Amino acid sequence: MANILNSLSKVARGDVVLSVRDIKKTFVEGGQPLHILRGGGFDLHRGEIIALVGQSGSGKSTLLQCVGLLDRPTSGSILISGAAVQKMDDEMRTRLRRQKIGFVYQRHNLLSDFTALENVMLPMLANNMDDASATARAQKLLRAASVAHRASHLPGEMSGGEQQRTAVARALANGPEILLADEPTGSLDPAHASAVFDLLLELVRKNKMAMLFVTHDMKLAARADRTITITDGVVH
């Protein structure tokens, strides 16, 4: 088990990078069980973009939290690059998340006291990259996201679209194989939302990543390679 992370290698285009089977998640509220996820699953392949849709409260964000290793399902299996994450302790899950997964949230979640450049550098520094290399890569990612001119600016000095573009750059900091996005354009006006989503698709395709994104916008869902749905807690 100790060597399981070190043995994970980059998978070839088209191979399964995320596999979910019979996933269930139950919370307890007021002493009563609340069954959010009730089973089902899917495979996500390298280079593939999947839209996750369903009614509000259906469990979309809960599923993303589980596959992103920020929460544990009550039962079921999740494999990332062939490794069974349910067998990992918290330290191993954290290492795997840093190495393999990038996140984009509905709100940018940038640290307000850090510049755009520093926000993008932080995941790399947490992953033990040296300052010079992290700076160079962060500058490259900000250029790719068309916000290099905001590198020295704090989030409060940037527009909503610029903040979300910086958040996209941050999500790519450690070269993830899987990008998870939870309503990534939900807090933006239509013009900025379209531009940010175009950027996401461009960078995911260019870097041959896989992306699973939650959306209520069926026009955005239609741009994915395929769509999966949560209905009555079942993923299908």
C-alpha positions as CSV (number, residue, x, y, z in Angstrom):
1,M,0.0,0.0,0.0
2,A,2.8,2.4,0.8
3,N,4.0,2.4,-2.8
4,I,0.6,2.5,-4.4
5,L,0.9,6.3,-5.2
6,N,4.4,6.0,-6.5
7,S,3.4,3.2,-8.9
8,L,0.6,5.2,-10.5
9,S,1.6,6.1,-14.0
10,K,0.1,8.4,-16.6
11,V,-2.6,6.6,-18.5
12,A,-2.8,6.6,-22.3
13,R,-5.5,8.7,-24.0
14,G,-8.8,6.8,-23.9
15,D,-7.9,4.8,-20.8
16,V,-10.2,5.0,-17.7
17,V,-8.9,7.6,-15.3
18,L,-11.9,7.5,-12.9
19,S,-14.2,4.6,-12.3
20,V,-17.2,4.8,-9.9
21,R,-19.3,1.8,-8.9
22,D,-22.4,1.5,-6.7
23,I,-21.7,4.8,-4.9
24,K,-23.8,5.6,-1.9
25,K,-23.7,8.4,0.6
26,T,-25.9,8.8,3.6
27,F,-25.9,11.7,6.1
28,V,-27.6,11.8,9.4
29,E,-29.8,14.8,10.3
30,G,-31.8,15.0,13.5
31,G,-31.0,11.4,14.1
32,Q,-32.6,10.3,10.8
33,P,-30.6,9.0,7.8
34,L,-30.7,11.1,4.7
35,H,-29.8,9.0,1.6
36,I,-28.2,11.4,-0.9
37,L,-26.5,8.9,-3.3
38,R,-28.2,5.6,-3.7
39,G,-26.0,3.7,-6.2
40,G,-25.0,3.6,-9.8
41,G,-21.7,4.7,-11.4
42,F,-19.8,5.6,-14.5
43,D,-16.3,5.6,-16.1
44,L,-14.4,8.7,-17.1
45,H,-11.8,8.3,-19.8
46,R,-8.7,10.4,-20.5
47,G,-9.6,13.1,-23.0
48,E,-13.3,12.8,-22.2
49,I,-15.6,15.6,-21.0
50,I,-18.7,14.5,-19.1
51,A,-21.5,16.8,-17.9
52,L,-23.2,15.8,-14.6
53,V,-26.8,17.0,-14.4
54,G,-29.8,16.6,-12.1
55,Q,-32.3,18.5,-10.1
56,S,-31.1,20.8,-7.3
57,G,-30.4,18.8,-4.2
58,S,-30.0,15.6,-6.2
59,G,-26.5,15.0,-5.0
60,K,-24.3,16.3,-7.8
61,S,-22.0,18.3,-5.5
62,T,-21.9,15.4,-3.1
63,L,-20.7,13.1,-5.9
64,L,-18.1,15.6,-6.9
65,Q,-16.8,15.8,-3.3
66,C,-16.5,12.0,-3.1
67,V,-14.7,11.5,-6.4
68,G,-12.5,14.5,-5.6
69,L,-11.5,12.8,-2.3
70,L,-12.8,15.6,-0.2
71,D,-15.4,13.3,1.3
72,R,-15.8,9.5,1.7
73,P,-18.8,7.7,0.3
74,T,-20.7,5.5,2.7
75,S,-20.2,2.5,0.4
76,G,-19.2,1.7,-3.2
77,S,-15.9,1.9,-5.0
78,I,-13.9,4.7,-6.6
79,L,-10.8,4.0,-8.6
80,I,-8.4,6.7,-9.8
81,S,-5.9,5.6,-12.4
82,G,-6.7,2.0,-11.3
83,A,-6.1,2.7,-7.6
84,A,-8.9,1.9,-5.1
85,V,-9.1,5.0,-3.0
86,Q,-11.3,3.5,-0.3
87,K,-8.2,1.6,0.8
88,M,-6.2,4.7,1.3
89,D,-5.7,6.6,4.6
90,D,-6.1,10.4,4.7
91,E,-2.5,11.2,3.9
92,M,-2.5,9.1,0.8
93,R,-5.8,10.5,-0.3
94,T,-4.4,14.0,0.1
95,R,-1.3,13.2,-2.0
96,L,-3.3,11.5,-4.7
97,R,-5.7,14.5,-4.8
98,R,-2.8,16.9,-5.2
99,Q,-1.2,14.8,-7.9
100,K,-4.2,13.8,-10.0
101,I,-7.1,16.1,-9.5
102,G,-7.9,19.8,-10.1
103,F,-10.9,21.7,-8.9
104,V,-12.9,24.6,-10.2
105,Y,-15.8,25.8,-8.1
106,Q,-18.8,28.0,-8.8
107,R,-17.1,30.8,-6.9
108,H,-13.4,31.4,-7.5
109,N,-12.3,30.7,-3.9
110,L,-9.1,32.6,-4.4
111,L,-7.2,33.7,-1.2
112,S,-7.9,37.4,-0.9
113,D,-4.6,38.3,0.6
114,F,-2.5,36.7,-2.2
115,T,-2.0,37.9,-5.7
116,A,-3.2,36.0,-8.7
117,L,0.4,34.6,-9.2
118,E,0.6,33.5,-5.6
119,N,-2.8,31.9,-5.7
120,V,-1.7,29.8,-8.7
121,M,1.7,29.0,-7.1
122,L,0.2,27.7,-3.8
123,P,-0.8,24.2,-5.0
124,M,2.6,23.7,-6.5
125,L,4.4,24.8,-3.4
126,A,2.1,22.4,-1.3
127,N,3.3,19.7,-3.7
128,N,6.9,20.5,-2.9
129,M,7.9,22.3,-6.1
130,D,10.6,24.9,-5.6
131,D,9.8,28.6,-5.8
132,A,11.5,29.3,-9.1
133,S,9.8,26.5,-10.9
134,A,6.4,27.3,-9.3
135,T,6.7,30.9,-10.3
136,A,7.6,30.1,-13.9
137,R,4.7,27.6,-14.3
138,A,2.2,29.9,-12.6
139,Q,3.2,32.7,-15.1
140,K,2.7,30.2,-18.0
141,L,-0.7,29.2,-16.7
142,L,-1.9,32.8,-16.2
143,R,-0.8,33.5,-19.8
144,A,-2.8,30.5,-21.0
145,A,-5.8,31.8,-19.1
146,S,-5.3,35.3,-20.6
147,V,-4.8,36.9,-17.2
148,A,-1.1,37.3,-17.1
149,H,-1.6,41.1,-16.9
150,R,-3.3,40.5,-13.5
151,A,-0.4,38.5,-12.0
152,S,0.4,41.0,-9.3
153,H,-3.2,41.9,-8.5
154,L,-5.2,40.8,-5.5
155,P,-8.6,39.0,-6.3
156,G,-10.5,42.1,-5.1
157,E,-8.8,44.1,-7.9
158,M,-10.0,41.8,-10.6
159,S,-13.3,41.3,-12.4
160,G,-15.4,38.2,-11.8
161,G,-14.3,36.7,-15.1
162,E,-10.6,37.4,-14.4
163,Q,-11.0,35.8,-10.9
164,Q,-12.5,32.7,-12.4
165,R,-9.9,32.5,-15.1
166,T,-7.3,32.6,-12.4
167,A,-9.1,29.9,-10.6
168,V,-8.9,27.8,-13.7
169,A,-5.2,28.4,-13.9
170,R,-4.8,27.3,-10.3
171,A,-6.8,24.1,-10.9
172,L,-4.2,23.2,-13.5
173,A,-1.2,24.0,-11.4
174,N,-0.1,20.4,-10.7
175,G,-0.9,19.0,-14.1
176,P,-3.9,17.0,-13.0
177,E,-5.3,14.1,-15.1
178,I,-8.9,14.9,-13.9
179,L,-10.5,18.3,-13.7
180,L,-13.7,18.5,-11.5
181,A,-15.8,21.6,-12.0
182,D,-18.9,22.4,-9.9
183,E,-21.0,25.0,-11.8
184,P,-17.8,26.7,-12.9
185,T,-19.7,29.5,-14.6
186,G,-22.7,29.8,-12.3
187,S,-21.6,33.0,-10.7
188,L,-20.8,34.9,-13.9
189,D,-22.9,36.9,-16.3
190,P,-23.6,35.2,-19.7
191,A,-20.7,36.8,-21.6
192,H,-18.1,36.0,-19.0
193,A,-19.6,32.5,-18.4
194,S,-19.3,31.7,-22.1
195,A,-15.7,32.9,-22.2
196,V,-14.7,30.9,-19.1
197,F,-16.3,27.8,-20.3
198,D,-14.6,28.1,-23.7
199,L,-11.3,28.4,-21.8
200,L,-12.0,25.3,-19.8
201,L,-12.8,23.2,-22.9
202,E,-9.7,24.6,-24.7
203,L,-7.3,23.8,-21.9
204,V,-8.8,20.4,-21.1
205,R,-8.6,19.3,-24.8
206,K,-5.1,20.8,-25.3
207,N,-3.7,19.0,-22.2
208,K,-5.6,15.8,-22.9
209,M,-7.2,15.8,-19.5
210,A,-10.6,14.4,-18.4
211,M,-13.2,16.6,-17.0
212,L,-16.4,16.0,-15.0
213,F,-18.5,19.2,-14.6
214,V,-21.7,19.9,-12.8
215,T,-24.2,22.2,-14.6
216,H,-27.8,23.2,-14.7
217,D,-27.3,24.8,-18.1
218,M,-28.3,22.2,-20.8
219,K,-26.6,24.3,-23.5
220,L,-23.3,23.8,-21.7
221,A,-24.1,20.1,-21.1
222,A,-24.7,19.6,-24.8
223,R,-21.0,20.6,-25.4
224,A,-19.8,17.7,-23.4
225,D,-18.9,14.3,-25.0
226,R,-21.7,12.8,-23.0
227,T,-24.0,13.5,-20.0
228,I,-24.7,11.5,-16.9
229,T,-27.6,12.2,-14.6
230,I,-28.5,11.7,-10.9
231,T,-32.1,10.7,-10.6
232,D,-33.6,9.7,-7.1
233,G,-30.0,9.5,-5.9
234,V,-28.9,7.0,-8.6
235,V,-26.0,7.9,-10.9
236,H,-26.6,6.8,-14.5
